[in-house]
Amino acid sequence: MNESPQAGENHINDKGLVEKQALKYAKDLALIYQEEKARRKDLEAAHEKMRAVVDSMTDGMLAVDNDFAIIEANRVASQLLETKPAGLEGTKLFEVMDLPELKERLFRLKETSGSKDSVELEMSSPSRQVLRIDVSTLGGNKGYVLVLHDITSEKRVENLKNEFLAILSHELRTPLNGILGFTELLSDELAGQLEDDQAEYLQMITESGNRMANTVEELLNFAQVQSQGPESLDEMVMIGNVIKDALYSLKDLSEKNGISLELEKETEGPVVVGSTTMLKDLIFNIIENAIVFGKQGGQVSVQIDDKGEECQISVSDDGPGIAADELENVFKSFYQVEEHVTRTHEGLGLGLALAKHIAELHGGSIRLESELAKRTTCFVKLPKAGGG
């Protein structure tokens, strides 16, 4: 049966429509392809730019997934670990950084869904170096970023400084003991009777010698504490008793300055695992600091609070306060808010630096809050024995 002319014409029209539609689809696909190609090019450019930024960092950077496999490493990290960046990717972190404390910190961060942590660790291989490692979570909890700061040189300088201070203190202590011993002998008139002016001069020598002896003792104590490691922190310390002992020891100084001392709630606990001697130094220094810089005739109050797995000791004074931009500086060694030439308080500026070092050595922290002309409060947090 022959096809009618009308049917043939419809068939041709349908074929033309299909071709037009196919051509349109082809153009759309070509456009999508071009857009995807441009998007991929932009992503590659952004990745290259990010890689350039990461590789230009002066610190090492490692990115790991939730299984702690390395997914990204920059040039400095590969240099610190003495391997090529490509050789690090895909490797388990703990195969190249066999550091039990880092492993413990990362697993704790994962278990508690924490966002950041920081730790100082000494690596013995591939070479001996000290690293400060700052850890933060990747977006969407997809892993962690570790920034590796090489502080080996800083620690070496710090150790040399502490050795120098220890040697200096020992060398000064011997002649000072001789001076103070002979002035005491002369003051007791064992070498003959003294005129009034001679007795006055000897008293001045004795007072100056005692001030210098206290300075030497402060230097020696600072150097000793700086050299202590966590292996010496194995005593069960009742913080409440430490505070009461410190308040008793500082009673004369507070009375001399006309300052009343108040312990808001007496308690023996809580218990902290650490060094009794060092924790006594910590508490003594922050209370003494509050008395020395407090307002004449004012009050220093001490409080202990339970913060779950931690205890918090707060020491408040109603002195002149500290400007906001000085709050972090006061924890630096030999730093005092007052200028040296206008300073009205004696001391080397080591008390709070020592307190900070002791708090951190015990796994704790220390900070200041202050309002000018109103109040300054020092907060110390320490982990309790057994986590509470």
C-alpha positions as CSV (number, residue, x, y, z in Angstrom):
1,M,0.0,0.0,0.0
2,N,1.5,3.4,-1.0
3,E,2.1,6.1,1.6
4,S,0.0,9.2,1.1
5,P,1.8,12.5,0.3
6,Q,0.4,14.0,3.5
7,A,2.0,11.2,5.6
8,G,5.3,11.6,3.9
9,E,5.3,15.3,4.7
10,N,4.5,14.6,8.4
11,H,7.4,12.2,8.6
12,I,9.8,14.8,7.2
13,N,8.5,17.4,9.6
14,D,9.0,15.0,12.6
15,K,12.5,14.2,11.4
16,G,13.3,17.8,11.2
17,L,11.9,18.4,14.7
18,V,14.0,15.6,16.2
19,E,17.1,17.0,14.5
20,K,16.4,20.5,15.9
21,Q,15.8,19.0,19.4
22,A,19.0,16.9,19.2
23,L,20.9,20.0,18.1
24,K,19.5,22.0,21.0
25,Y,20.5,19.2,23.4
26,A,24.0,19.1,22.0
27,K,24.3,22.9,22.4
28,D,23.1,22.6,26.0
29,L,25.5,19.8,26.7
30,A,28.3,21.7,25.2
31,L,27.4,24.7,27.4
32,I,27.2,22.5,30.5
33,Y,30.6,21.0,29.6
34,Q,32.2,24.5,29.2
35,E,30.7,25.6,32.5
36,E,32.0,22.5,34.3
37,K,35.4,22.9,32.7
38,A,35.5,26.6,33.8
39,R,34.3,25.6,37.3
40,R,37.0,22.8,37.5
41,K,39.6,25.3,36.3
42,D,38.5,27.8,39.1
43,L,38.7,25.0,41.7
44,E,42.1,23.9,40.5
45,A,43.3,27.6,40.6
46,A,41.8,28.0,44.2
47,H,43.5,24.7,45.2
48,E,46.8,25.8,43.8
49,K,46.4,29.2,45.5
50,M,45.6,27.4,48.8
51,R,48.6,25.1,48.3
52,A,50.9,28.1,47.7
53,V,49.6,29.7,51.0
54,V,50.0,26.5,53.0
55,D,53.5,25.8,51.6
56,S,54.5,29.4,52.4
57,M,53.7,28.9,56.0
58,T,56.7,29.1,58.4
59,D,55.1,26.4,60.5
60,G,54.4,22.8,59.6
61,M,50.8,21.8,58.8
62,L,49.2,18.4,58.7
63,A,45.5,17.6,57.9
64,V,44.3,14.2,59.0
65,D,40.9,12.4,58.6
66,N,38.9,10.9,61.5
67,D,41.0,7.8,61.3
68,F,44.1,10.0,61.7
69,A,45.4,9.2,58.2
70,I,47.3,12.2,56.7
71,I,45.4,13.8,53.9
72,E,47.5,16.9,53.4
73,A,51.0,18.0,54.4
74,N,52.9,21.2,53.7
75,R,56.6,21.6,52.9
76,V,57.6,22.6,56.4
77,A,55.9,19.6,58.0
78,S,57.7,17.2,55.6
79,Q,61.0,18.9,56.5
80,L,60.3,18.5,60.3
81,L,59.4,14.9,59.7
82,E,62.3,14.4,57.2
83,T,60.2,13.0,54.4
84,K,58.5,14.2,51.1
85,P,55.0,15.6,51.3
86,A,53.7,13.0,48.8
87,G,55.2,10.3,51.1
88,L,53.2,11.6,54.1
89,E,49.8,11.6,52.4
90,G,47.9,8.4,53.2
91,T,50.2,7.5,56.1
92,K,48.8,7.1,59.6
93,L,49.8,10.1,61.8
94,F,51.2,8.0,64.6
95,E,53.5,6.1,62.3
96,V,55.5,9.3,61.6
97,M,54.8,11.0,65.0
98,D,55.1,8.3,67.7
99,L,54.1,10.5,70.6
100,P,51.9,8.9,73.2
101,E,50.7,12.2,74.7
102,L,49.7,13.5,71.2
103,K,47.8,10.3,70.6
104,E,46.0,10.6,73.9
105,R,45.1,14.2,73.3
106,L,43.7,13.5,69.9
107,F,41.6,10.5,71.0
108,R,40.3,12.6,73.9
109,L,39.4,15.4,71.5
110,K,37.5,12.9,69.3
111,E,35.7,11.3,72.2
112,T,34.6,14.7,73.8
113,S,33.8,16.3,70.4
114,G,36.3,19.1,71.4
115,S,37.3,21.8,68.9
116,K,40.9,22.6,69.8
117,D,43.9,21.7,71.9
118,S,47.6,22.6,72.3
119,V,50.5,20.7,73.6
120,E,54.4,21.0,73.8
121,L,56.2,17.7,73.1
122,E,59.8,16.6,72.5
123,M,60.5,14.4,69.5
124,S,63.5,12.1,69.6
125,S,63.2,11.0,66.0
126,P,63.8,11.6,63.1
127,S,65.7,14.3,65.0
128,R,65.6,15.7,68.5
129,Q,63.3,18.8,68.6
130,V,60.7,20.4,70.7
131,L,57.3,21.1,69.0
132,R,54.3,23.1,70.1
133,I,51.3,21.4,68.3
134,D,48.1,23.3,68.0
135,V,45.1,21.1,67.0
136,S,41.8,22.2,65.6
137,T,38.9,20.4,63.9
138,L,38.2,20.5,60.2
139,G,34.8,21.8,59.1
140,G,32.0,19.3,59.5
141,N,34.1,17.2,61.9
142,K,35.8,15.6,58.9
143,G,39.2,15.4,60.7
144,Y,41.8,17.6,62.3
145,V,44.4,20.2,61.4
146,L,47.7,20.1,63.3
147,V,50.0,23.1,63.1
148,L,53.6,22.3,64.2
149,H,55.6,25.1,65.7
150,D,59.3,24.3,66.0
151,I,60.3,25.9,69.3
152,T,63.6,24.0,69.8
153,S,65.7,27.1,69.6
154,E,63.4,29.0,72.0
155,K,63.6,26.1,74.5
156,R,67.4,26.0,74.2
157,V,67.7,29.7,75.0
158,E,65.3,29.3,77.8
159,N,67.3,26.5,79.3
160,L,70.5,28.5,79.0
161,K,68.8,31.4,80.7
162,N,67.7,29.2,83.6
163,E,71.1,27.6,83.9
164,F,72.6,31.1,84.0
165,L,70.1,32.2,86.7
166,A,70.9,29.1,88.8
167,I,74.7,29.7,88.6
168,L,74.3,33.4,89.3
169,S,72.1,32.7,92.3
170,H,74.5,30.2,93.8
171,E,77.5,32.4,93.2
172,L,75.8,35.4,94.8
173,R,74.4,33.4,97.8
174,T,77.8,32.5,99.2
175,P,79.3,36.0,99.6
176,L,75.9,37.3,100.7
177,N,75.8,34.7,103.5
178,G,79.2,35.9,104.6
179,I,78.2,39.6,104.6
180,L,75.0,38.9,106.5
181,G,76.8,36.7,109.0
182,F,79.5,39.3,109.8
183,T,76.9,42.1,110.1
184,E,75.0,40.0,112.6
185,L,78.2,39.4,114.5
186,L,79.0,43.1,114.6
187,S,75.4,44.0,115.5
188,D,75.5,41.7,118.5
189,E,78.6,43.7,119.5
190,L,80.7,40.5,119.7
191,A,83.6,42.4,118.2
192,G,83.2,45.4,120.5
193,Q,80.7,48.1,121.5
194,L,79.1,50.1,118.7
195,E,78.5,53.8,118.5
196,D,74.9,54.8,117.6
197,D,75.7,55.9,114.1
198,Q,77.7,52.6,113.5
199,A,74.7,50.6,114.7
200,E,72.5,52.5,112.3
201,Y,74.8,51.9,109.4
202,L,74.9,48.2,110.2
203,Q,71.2,48.1,110.3
204,M,71.1,49.6,106.8
205,I,73.6,47.0,105.6
206,T,71.6,44.2,107.1
207,E,68.3,45.4,105.5
208,S,69.9,45.8,102.1
209,G,71.6,42.4,102.4
210,N,68.3,40.7,103.3
211,R,66.6,42.3,100.3
212,M,69.4,41.1,98.0
213,A,69.2,37.6,99.7
214,N,65.4,37.5,98.9
215,T,66.1,38.5,95.3
216,V,68.7,35.7,95.0
217,E,66.3,33.2,96.5
218,E,63.6,34.3,94.1
219,L,65.9,33.8,91.1
220,L,67.1,30.4,92.4
221,N,63.5,29.3,93.0
222,F,62.4,30.4,89.5
223,A,65.3,28.6,87.9
224,Q,64.6,25.4,89.9
225,V,60.9,25.3,89.0
226,Q,61.6,26.0,85.3
227,S,63.8,22.9,85.2
228,Q,61.2,20.6,86.8
229,G,59.4,18.1,84.6
230,P,56.0,16.4,85.0
231,E,57.7,13.3,86.4
232,S,58.0,15.1,89.8
233,L,54.2,15.6,90.1
234,D,53.1,12.5,92.0
235,E,51.8,13.8,95.4
236,M,48.2,14.0,96.5
237,V,47.8,17.7,97.5
238,M,44.9,19.1,99.5
239,I,44.5,22.6,97.9
240,G,42.5,23.9,100.8
241,N,45.3,23.2,103.2
242,V,47.8,24.8,100.9
243,I,45.7,28.0,100.7
244,K,45.4,28.2,104.5
245,D,49.2,27.7,104.9
246,A,49.8,30.5,102.4
247,L,47.4,32.9,104.2
248,Y,49.1,32.2,107.5
249,S,52.6,32.8,106.0
250,L,51.4,36.1,104.5
251,K,49.7,37.4,107.6
252,D,52.5,39.8,108.6
253,L,52.8,41.3,105.1
254,S,49.0,41.8,104.9
255,E,49.0,43.5,108.4
256,K,51.9,45.7,107.4
257,N,50.0,46.9,104.3
258,G,46.8,47.2,106.3
259,I,45.0,44.6,104.1
260,S,42.5,42.1,105.5
261,L,42.7,38.5,104.2
262,E,39.5,36.5,103.7
263,L,39.0,32.9,102.8
264,E,35.4,32.7,101.7
265,K,34.9,29.0,102.5
266,E,37.3,26.9,104.5
267,T,37.9,23.4,103.2
268,E,40.8,20.8,103.1
269,G,40.1,19.7,99.6
270,P,39.8,19.4,96.7
271,V,42.7,17.0,96.0
272,V,45.2,17.7,93.1
273,V,47.9,15.4,91.9
274,G,51.2,17.3,91.8
275,S,54.0,18.8,93.7
276,T,53.2,20.2,97.2
277,T,56.2,22.5,97.1
278,M,55.3,24.0,93.7
279,L,51.6,24.3,94.4
280,K,52.5,26.2,97.6
281,D,54.7,28.5,95.5
282,L,51.8,29.1,93.1
283,I,49.2,29.9,95.7
284,F,51.7,32.0,97.8
285,N,52.8,34.1,94.7
286,I,49.3,35.0,93.6
287,I,48.1,35.9,97.1
288,E,51.3,37.9,97.8
289,N,50.9,39.7,94.4
290,A,47.3,40.7,95.4
291,I,48.6,42.0,98.8
292,V,51.5,43.9,97.3
293,F,49.5,45.6,94.6
294,G,46.2,45.9,96.5
295,K,44.8,49.1,98.0
296,Q,46.2,50.2,101.4
297,G,43.6,49.3,103.9
298,G,41.7,47.1,101.4
299,Q,40.8,43.5,101.2
300,V,42.1,40.3,99.5
301,S,39.6,37.5,99.2
302,V,40.4,33.9,98.3
303,Q,37.8,31.4,97.0
304,I,37.8,27.8,95.9
305,D,35.1,26.6,93.5
306,D,34.2,23.1,92.2
307,K,34.2,23.1,88.4
308,G,33.5,19.4,87.7
309,E,36.7,17.8,86.7
310,E,38.6,20.9,87.8
311,C,38.9,23.2,90.8
312,Q,39.2,26.9,90.5
313,I,41.1,29.2,92.9
314,S,40.3,32.9,92.6
315,V,42.2,35.6,94.4
316,S,40.7,39.1,94.3
317,D,42.1,42.5,95.4
318,D,40.6,46.0,95.3
319,G,43.8,47.7,94.0
320,P,44.3,50.1,91.1
321,G,43.6,47.4,88.4
322,I,45.5,46.6,85.2
323,A,44.8,47.9,81.7
324,A,43.3,45.3,79.3
325,D,46.4,45.4,77.0
326,E,48.7,44.6,79.9
327,L,46.8,41.5,81.2
328,E,48.9,39.0,79.2
329,N,52.2,40.8,79.7
330,V,52.1,40.3,83.5
331,F,52.8,36.6,83.1
332,K,56.1,37.3,81.3
333,S,59.3,36.8,83.2
334,F,60.8,40.0,84.8
335,Y,57.8,42.1,83.7
336,Q,56.1,44.6,85.9
337,V,53.3,47.0,84.9
338,E,55.1,49.9,86.5
339,E,58.1,51.4,84.7
340,H,61.4,50.5,86.4
341,V,62.3,54.2,87.2
342,T,58.9,54.9,88.7
343,R,58.3,51.6,90.4
344,T,57.1,51.7,94.0
345,H,57.1,48.0,94.6
346,E,60.1,45.8,95.0
347,G,60.6,42.5,93.2
348,L,61.8,41.0,89.9
349,G,58.4,40.5,88.3
350,L,58.8,36.7,88.5
351,G,55.8,35.8,90.8
352,L,53.1,35.5,88.2
353,A,55.5,34.0,85.5
354,L,56.3,31.3,88.1
355,A,52.6,30.8,88.9
356,K,51.8,30.4,85.2
357,H,54.6,27.8,84.7
358,I,53.5,25.8,87.7
359,A,49.8,25.8,86.7
360,E,50.5,24.7,83.2
361,L,53.0,22.0,84.4
362,H,50.0,20.6,86.5
363,G,47.8,20.6,83.4
364,G,46.0,23.8,84.5
365,S,45.7,27.4,83.5
366,I,45.8,30.9,84.9
367,R,44.3,34.2,83.8
368,L,43.5,37.7,85.1
369,E,40.4,39.8,84.9
370,S,40.7,43.5,85.9
371,E,38.7,46.7,86.1
372,L,40.8,49.8,86.4
373,A,40.4,51.5,89.8
374,K,38.1,48.7,91.0
375,R,39.3,45.1,91.2
376,T,41.7,42.5,89.9
377,T,41.0,38.8,90.1
378,C,43.4,36.0,89.3
379,F,41.8,32.7,88.4
380,V,43.7,29.4,88.6
381,K,42.2,26.2,87.3
382,L,43.7,22.8,88.2
383,P,42.5,19.3,87.3
384,K,41.3,17.3,90.3
385,A,42.7,13.9,91.2
386,G,40.7,11.2,89.4
387,G,38.9,13.8,87.2
388,G,36.6,14.8,90.0
